[in-house]
Amino acid sequence: MTAVRDKVSAEEWAVRVDLAACYRLLVRYGWEDLVFTHITMRVPGADDQFLINPYGLFFDEITASSLVKIDLQGKKLDDSPYGVNPAGFVIHSAIHAARHDARCVLHTHTVSGIAVSAQREGLLPISQQSMSVIPSLGYHDFEGIATRDDEKPRLVADLGDNTHLILRNHGLLTVGETVADAFVAMYFLESSCAIQVRAQSGGGELIPVPKEVLDAAYSPMGLARPRGRGAAIWPGLLRRLDRVDPSYRD
């Protein structure tokens, strides 16, 4: 593990630590799906190189050193003993190639997220959390398991310049310039979905946020998108991880 740290730049190592922490946080928040789904991060200074989880390790086993470096085709670029799942990188590679600002791409298969993705009206404006998501939310129709390159242009078009994407009948996705920003964006998206599913399960009539409140919130001077919020929140999340198990830093 020391050898990996010695082989990469200080900037790459810092990104590795953040990405490994993000995988651990998905477990703590109940967002993991066994060894499936991915979080990818662009290697600093290399637009065509990315870090991804070693396929077969559970997310709470991932460390900064075990992350695998790959190119846009999902091909390994280092001598890691771990393999990767190229098929699972189709979604990520499409977004990384099209969006330079999407340095981190986070994709989940949570129960609440998939439940809302299967609803025709999608995410409803029924909570304060959803108001910070909906202005930057896109939808992508389900085309089967995402293993075909011909789906990439449609996926990219549906994301547009948004921060959040609901993959119909599939799951959730967020992007960010940092790991922290992508995680915080997912926190708001996942929370919005969980609130919606719980509200619907009560069986009563839902109260939508009034239109005038939505219009004010969605205006340029209204409620900010969750971009950039990671800087304030991320250090505290790392402190929580460090108190429980700091081995993600290895």
C-alpha positions as CSV (number, residue, x, y, z in Angstrom):
1,M,0.0,0.0,0.0
2,T,2.9,2.4,0.7
3,A,4.2,1.6,-2.8
4,V,0.9,2.9,-4.3
5,R,1.2,6.2,-2.4
6,D,4.7,6.6,-3.5
7,K,3.9,6.0,-7.2
8,V,1.3,8.7,-7.5
9,S,1.2,12.5,-7.1
10,A,0.1,14.1,-3.8
11,E,-3.0,15.4,-5.7
12,E,-3.9,11.9,-6.9
13,W,-3.4,10.5,-3.4
14,A,-5.8,13.1,-1.9
15,V,-8.4,12.2,-4.5
16,R,-7.9,8.5,-3.8
17,V,-8.5,9.1,-0.1
18,D,-11.7,11.1,-0.8
19,L,-13.0,8.5,-3.2
20,A,-12.3,5.6,-0.9
21,A,-14.1,7.6,1.9
22,C,-17.1,8.0,-0.4
23,Y,-17.4,4.3,-0.9
24,R,-17.3,3.8,2.8
25,L,-20.0,6.4,3.3
26,L,-22.3,4.7,0.9
27,V,-22.3,1.7,3.2
28,R,-22.9,3.9,6.3
29,Y,-25.9,5.5,4.6
30,G,-27.3,2.3,3.3
31,W,-26.8,3.2,-0.4
32,E,-24.6,0.3,-1.5
33,D,-25.8,-2.6,-3.7
34,L,-23.4,-5.5,-2.9
35,V,-20.5,-5.0,-5.4
36,F,-22.6,-3.3,-8.0
37,T,-22.8,0.4,-9.0
38,H,-19.7,2.7,-9.1
39,I,-18.3,6.0,-8.0
40,T,-15.6,7.2,-10.4
41,M,-13.2,10.2,-10.2
42,R,-11.0,11.8,-12.8
43,V,-7.3,11.6,-12.0
44,P,-6.0,15.1,-11.4
45,G,-4.1,16.3,-14.5
46,A,-5.3,13.5,-16.7
47,D,-8.6,14.0,-18.6
48,D,-8.7,10.4,-19.9
49,Q,-7.8,8.6,-16.6
50,F,-10.2,7.7,-13.8
51,L,-10.3,5.9,-10.5
52,I,-12.9,3.2,-9.9
53,N,-13.6,0.5,-7.3
54,P,-11.9,-2.9,-7.6
55,Y,-14.6,-5.3,-8.8
56,G,-15.4,-7.9,-6.2
57,L,-14.6,-5.9,-3.1
58,F,-17.4,-4.7,-0.9
59,F,-17.6,-1.0,-0.5
60,D,-16.5,-1.1,3.2
61,E,-13.4,-2.9,2.1
62,I,-12.2,-0.3,-0.4
63,T,-9.1,1.7,0.4
64,A,-7.2,4.5,-1.3
65,S,-4.6,2.0,-2.5
66,S,-7.0,-0.6,-3.8
67,L,-8.7,1.8,-6.3
68,V,-8.0,0.9,-9.9
69,K,-6.9,3.4,-12.5
70,I,-8.6,3.0,-15.9
71,D,-9.1,4.9,-19.2
72,L,-12.3,5.8,-21.0
73,Q,-12.7,2.3,-22.3
74,G,-12.5,0.8,-18.8
75,K,-9.0,-0.6,-19.5
76,K,-6.6,-0.9,-16.5
77,L,-3.7,1.5,-16.6
78,D,-1.8,0.2,-13.5
79,D,-0.6,-3.0,-12.1
80,S,-3.4,-3.4,-9.6
81,P,-4.1,-7.1,-8.7
82,Y,-7.8,-6.3,-8.8
83,G,-10.1,-6.4,-11.8
84,V,-12.7,-3.9,-12.9
85,N,-16.2,-4.3,-14.3
86,P,-16.0,-2.6,-17.8
87,A,-19.7,-3.1,-18.4
88,G,-20.5,-1.0,-15.4
89,F,-18.4,1.8,-16.6
90,V,-20.5,2.6,-19.7
91,I,-22.6,5.2,-17.9
92,H,-19.6,6.8,-16.2
93,S,-17.5,6.9,-19.3
94,A,-20.2,8.6,-21.3
95,I,-20.6,11.4,-18.7
96,H,-16.9,11.8,-18.1
97,A,-16.2,12.2,-21.8
98,A,-19.0,14.7,-22.3
99,R,-18.8,16.8,-19.1
100,H,-15.4,18.1,-18.2
101,D,-16.9,19.5,-14.9
102,A,-18.2,16.1,-14.0
103,R,-15.0,15.0,-12.4
104,C,-16.9,12.7,-10.1
105,V,-19.8,10.5,-11.1
106,L,-21.8,8.7,-8.4
107,H,-24.4,6.0,-9.3
108,T,-26.7,4.1,-6.8
109,H,-29.4,1.5,-6.8
110,T,-31.2,2.4,-3.6
111,V,-34.7,1.1,-2.8
112,S,-36.2,4.5,-2.5
113,G,-34.3,5.8,-5.6
114,I,-35.5,3.0,-7.8
115,A,-39.1,3.3,-6.3
116,V,-39.3,6.9,-7.4
117,S,-37.6,6.1,-10.7
118,A,-40.5,3.7,-11.5
119,Q,-43.1,6.5,-10.9
120,R,-44.3,8.2,-14.0
121,E,-44.3,11.7,-12.4
122,G,-40.8,11.2,-11.0
123,L,-39.7,13.3,-8.1
124,L,-42.5,15.4,-6.7
125,P,-42.0,18.9,-5.2
126,I,-43.3,17.9,-1.8
127,S,-40.3,18.6,0.4
128,Q,-37.7,21.3,1.1
129,Q,-35.1,18.7,0.1
130,S,-36.6,18.2,-3.3
131,M,-36.6,21.9,-4.0
132,S,-32.8,21.8,-4.1
133,V,-32.8,18.9,-6.6
134,I,-35.6,19.5,-9.1
135,P,-34.1,22.6,-10.7
136,S,-31.1,20.5,-11.8
137,L,-32.7,17.2,-12.4
138,G,-32.9,15.1,-15.6
139,Y,-34.5,11.8,-16.5
140,H,-33.2,9.0,-18.7
141,D,-35.5,6.2,-19.9
142,F,-34.6,2.6,-19.2
143,E,-33.1,0.8,-22.2
144,G,-32.0,-2.4,-20.4
145,I,-28.8,-3.1,-18.6
146,A,-26.4,-0.2,-19.6
147,T,-23.8,-2.2,-21.5
148,R,-24.2,-0.7,-25.0
149,D,-22.2,2.2,-26.3
150,D,-25.1,3.4,-28.5
151,E,-27.0,4.5,-25.4
152,K,-24.3,7.0,-24.4
153,P,-25.5,10.0,-26.5
154,R,-29.0,9.7,-25.2
155,L,-27.7,9.4,-21.6
156,V,-25.6,12.5,-22.0
157,A,-28.4,14.4,-23.6
158,D,-30.8,13.6,-20.8
159,L,-28.3,14.6,-18.2
160,G,-27.5,17.9,-20.0
161,D,-25.8,20.3,-17.7
162,N,-27.8,19.0,-14.7
163,T,-26.3,17.8,-11.4
164,H,-28.8,15.0,-10.8
165,L,-30.2,12.3,-13.0
166,I,-33.0,9.7,-12.4
167,L,-32.5,6.6,-14.4
168,R,-36.0,5.3,-15.0
169,N,-36.6,1.8,-13.5
170,H,-32.9,1.8,-12.5
171,G,-31.5,4.2,-10.0
172,L,-30.0,7.6,-9.3
173,L,-26.9,9.4,-10.5
174,T,-25.2,12.7,-9.5
175,V,-22.1,14.5,-10.7
176,G,-19.7,17.0,-9.1
177,E,-16.4,18.7,-9.6
178,T,-15.3,17.0,-6.4
179,V,-16.2,13.7,-4.6
180,A,-17.7,15.8,-1.8
181,D,-20.0,17.7,-4.2
182,A,-21.2,14.5,-5.9
183,F,-21.9,12.9,-2.5
184,V,-23.8,15.9,-1.1
185,A,-25.9,16.1,-4.3
186,M,-26.7,12.4,-3.9
187,Y,-27.6,13.0,-0.3
188,F,-30.3,15.5,-1.3
189,L,-31.6,13.4,-4.2
190,E,-31.7,10.2,-2.1
191,S,-33.4,12.1,0.8
192,S,-36.0,13.5,-1.5
193,C,-36.8,10.1,-2.8
194,A,-37.0,8.5,0.6
195,I,-39.3,11.3,1.9
196,Q,-41.6,10.9,-1.2
197,V,-41.9,7.1,-0.7
198,R,-42.7,7.5,3.0
199,A,-45.2,10.2,2.4
200,Q,-46.9,8.1,-0.3
201,S,-47.0,5.1,2.0
202,G,-49.1,7.1,4.5
203,G,-52.0,6.9,2.1
204,G,-53.1,10.5,2.6
205,E,-53.3,13.3,0.1
206,L,-49.9,14.9,-0.5
207,I,-49.4,18.6,-0.2
208,P,-47.3,20.0,-3.1
209,V,-45.1,23.1,-2.5
210,P,-47.1,26.1,-3.7
211,K,-46.2,27.3,-7.2
212,E,-45.2,30.8,-6.0
213,V,-42.8,29.2,-3.5
214,L,-41.4,27.0,-6.3
215,D,-41.0,29.9,-8.7
216,A,-39.1,31.9,-6.1
217,A,-36.9,28.9,-5.1
218,Y,-36.1,28.1,-8.7
219,S,-35.2,31.7,-9.6
220,P,-31.5,32.7,-9.9
221,M,-31.7,34.4,-6.4
222,G,-33.6,31.5,-4.9
223,L,-32.6,28.3,-3.3
224,A,-29.1,27.3,-4.4
225,R,-28.3,24.0,-6.1
226,P,-26.2,21.7,-3.9
227,R,-23.1,22.5,-5.9
228,G,-20.1,23.5,-3.8
229,R,-21.8,22.4,-0.5
230,G,-19.3,19.6,-0.1
231,A,-16.5,21.9,1.1
232,A,-18.5,22.7,4.3
233,I,-19.8,19.1,4.9
234,W,-17.0,16.8,3.8
235,P,-14.5,17.4,6.6
236,G,-17.1,16.4,9.2
237,L,-18.0,13.2,7.3
238,L,-14.3,12.3,7.2
239,R,-14.0,12.9,10.9
240,R,-16.9,10.5,11.5
241,L,-15.2,7.8,9.4
242,D,-11.9,8.3,11.2
243,R,-13.6,7.8,14.5
244,V,-15.0,4.5,13.4
245,D,-12.5,3.1,10.9
246,P,-9.8,5.2,9.3
247,S,-8.5,2.2,7.1
248,Y,-10.0,3.8,4.0
249,R,-6.9,6.1,4.1
250,D,-4.5,3.1,3.6
